[in-house]
């Protein structure tokens, strides 16, 4: 059984066993022993131990390039400038349906090009139909909203089309000013959008197209009532697009009320399994210093880009500060941080300027962060779905991924 090496101040080797977590070469502290905590209800730790199944790589081979697709030449030029030659599977299989105005249910993981899948036909129709209809994109997190906005801006550079993004953690008065200028695309999180609707600053009846992105995550975060309010305020919309990484029977009734005879395109199974990720647990014995176990893990050479999840904002802040004090390059993101602070931390993590990003579940879905080597659940998540979404941040785009979960 493998053990992680642990550096100590006197440079003596140490480490721990992943399942027993008993230090090698050092005695576990005896004082202040606490009673063993009960496992989180609904999650059996034995389910969190799994070797990655061998991947059967299925590489999608598009039969056409973007140049051969029925798109406006101005849009093609911007796609070309971005360095994209071939569409992804979700883009290739949905374009004509979306250009025709069909409703769509798209099942696709983050990182499959689904943002381009809905933005490209929207932009093309804006350029070719000669009318300035408005589209609303609703997403679960602030970070995803900014990603969608950035993608839109790069696709419409020099084309005279504009967007506006409304998310929590920003100045509401600034949003009110932004709404005074016309935008063809509005991106937002449910809470802020409804806040603007309640202030009568945003009229959802003006929108022709509705895109619900990361739909399953919105439901996970409790946004179902907000989604229903938003869609109810858009009875005259002409097209609705719904994208989700996973889908289950409990969502089907709501989906049926949102979509009208939709085309269904699946580029993933829609089932979250984590089968492609090495998963293991780290048992922390009574009296053992849990933080030191974490510290010894991230100190290893292969822990290059690590996402650490905790359940509360307070613990996220505490862990981040302790890691920083021990010399680990770490930042944090959670709901109490301003949007600017969260985005700065996320950018550092993406660029490799920091080794560890400590987060609440706000980072579990909707973010396309490449090359995350490890996900560590410092605490058991409340549900198995949350666990799957967390570990899904590693092992992306064909890369190997590892996930560890602490069990007290």
Protein Blocks (a to p, Z undefined) as FASTA:
>chain_A
ZZdddddfkopacdddfklopaehiacdfbhpacdddddehiafklmgccdddddddddd
dfbdfklpccdfklmmmmmmnopabdcfklmmmmmmmmnopacdddddehilpmmmmmmm
mmmmmmmnopacddddddfbfklmmmmmmmmmmmmgonlpacddddehiafklmmmmmmp
ccfbdcddfklmmmmmmnopacfklpfbdcdehklmmmmnopmmmmmmmmmmmmmbcbdc
dddfbdcfklmmmmmmmpghiadddfbeoiaeklmpccddddddehiafklmmmmmmmpm
klmbccdddfbfklmmmmmmmmmmnopacddddfkbcfklmmmmmmmmmnopafbdcddf
klmgopacehiabdcdfbacfbfklmmmmmmmgoiehiacddddddZZ
